[in-house]
Amino acid sequence: MNALHWATSSTGSNPPNDFYCTTRDVGQARVEKLVAEFIRQSWNSNEAGLLAAVIGELVGNCFDHNLGKWRDVPGCWLETIVEREVFRAIVADRGQGVLATLRQVLPELQDDKQALLVAFTKNITGRAPEQRGNGLKFVIRSLGQLNIEAFQYQSGTANFAFAGQLDLIGISRYIDDTQPEVGGTYFALTVRKSL
């Protein structure tokens, strides 16, 4: 089983133990271990810090936006590989997804594509009026400082994907309709270490 299959499956099952974060504190502890792994693999501290912050934000979102709203399996799938030249990460959940989360504060949102565009370009949270976390806008701005080989973020039937440099002004052109539907969220990232 891989994370995308797990996130799109009509019936829930627990992820493999190596990847399953049952609670937020388990996820955060795994994110904190990432920094040591980056250092062990000779990544510079700026890249290590940015990547750990990005993964931490995504793991936190899995819990912050889904408490009491899981489709079936609570928690998230967190899979990371740190090598000397490449970092790969996957974060997925079986929660309510971006559209349902943002409709709590923006009921006029029409579809998954519009929800992803808002999530990655506006300073907004599905937990308004609370000011929590850094948001997906922080994620995309942080990744803009790194050497991205592949990026994918899917929720519902919307998929945001790019490789290389991202045009922050034209984000909408990177968001397309896709199948199968992800009820929660699915994120996959490959980053190559800067020279």
N, C-alpha and C positions, 0 to 999 in steps of 0.2 A: 504494500500500500504506500502511495506517496501522498504528500500534503494536498495537492489539488484534487485528487480522487476523494480524499477524506472530506475536504471542504464542500465538494459538489454532490456527494452521495446523498440519496434520499433518506437513508437511515444512518444514524450516528453510531460510532464505536470509538473507544478510546484509542488515541494515537499510540505508537510504540513508546514504551517507558522512557527511552533516551530522548524523546522529543516532546513528551507531554508535560505541560505546566498546568497543574491542577488548580493552583492559586496564584495570585499576583506575586506574592513573596517568593515563590519558587521561580517564576519567570524572571524577576528582578535579580535574584541570586545568580541565575545563569548568565544574565546580561553582564553583571559585575565580573564574572570569571572571564568574559571575553577580553577585557582590557589586558589581563595578564597573558592571555594567549596571543594577543597582538604583539605585546612586548617580546614574548618568547620567539615570535616569528619575525622580529626586527622591523615591524611597522613603526612609522614615526608617530609621536604622541598626538599630533593634531588629527591625523587620519583615524587613529585608534579611538580617540575621544569622540569625534563626529559619528563614526559608525556605531559605537556603543550607545550614544545618545539617540540615534535614529532607531536602532533596534529596541531600546528601552521605551521610546515613545510608542512604537507599534505594539509592543507587548502590553504596555499600560492601557492602550486603547481597547485591546481585546477584553480587558476586565472592566474598565471604567464605563464602557458603553453597553455592556451586556448583562450586568448583574441583574438576575431575576428575569432575563429575557433570552436566555439560551434556547435554541431550537430543541436541543436534546443533550449534547455533551458540553459541560462547562469547561472553561479553561482554553488553552491555546496550544497549537503545535509550534514549537520553536526549534529550528534546525539550523545550525551554523557550522561552517568549515572555514578555519583560518589556516592558510598556507603562506609560504614566504612571499609569494607574488599576488595571490588571489584570495579574496574573501567572498564566500557565498552564504546567503541567509534566506530562510523561508520562515514566515510567520503566518499562521492561519487560525481562524476561529469559526465556530458554528453558531454565531450570534445572529443579531438582527440585521446587520449590514449598514452601510453608510446612509442609504436613502431613508430607512426607517429612523435611524438615529437623528439625522438632520431635520426630518419633517417635524420633530418635536419642537423645533424653534423656527423652522421655515416651512410651514405647511403647504406653501405654494409650489414647492419643488415637484417637477413633473415626472422625472424618471431617473434611473441609475446614472446615466451619463451626466446629467445636470448636477446630480448630487456629488459625483466625483470631482467635477470641475470646481464647484463651490468649496469642497473640502480641501482641495490642493491650492486654491488661490485666495481664499478669504480667511481672516482670523475669526473663526467661529467654532463653537463647540456644541455638540448635541446635548450638553448638560448646562446650557445657559439657564439662569444668569450666572452660574458658577464660572469662574475664570480658572480653568484647570489645564494642566499640561501645556505642551508647546504647539500641538496641532499638526496636521498633515502639511500645512504650508511650511512649517519649520523643517519637516522631513525633506521636502523637495528642494528647499533652499540649501540645506546642508549637503544633499547629494550633488547639487550643482557645483560643489567645490571638490568633487572627487572624480576619479577616472571610471565612469560607469560603463561596464561591458553590456549589462542587461538589467532592465528594471521592469517589473510588472506588478500592478496592483489591481486586483479585481474585486468587485462587490456587485452582487446581483448579476445583471447581464452587461455591465460596463467594464471595460478593460482599458487601463492606462498603461501603455508600454512604450519604452524608448531605449535606445542604446547611444552611447557617446554623449555629446553635449546636448542639454535640453534648452529649448527656447522658452524661457519663463513667460514671455509675452504671449506665445501661441500655444499654450498647453492644450487647448481644446482639440487641436489637430492630432494629438496623441491618444485621444480617448475614443474608443470604438465600441460597438455592440459586439457581444461574444456569447458563445454557448460552450459548455453547459453553465448554468447559473450557479453562482456562489451565494448561498443564503447569508453568509457572514462576510468575511473578508479573506483574501489570499494575497500575500505579498512575496515576491521572489526578487532577489538582488544578487548581482555578481559585480564586484569591484576589483579592478586591478590596481596594485600599489603604484603610487607615483614614483618617478625616478628620483 
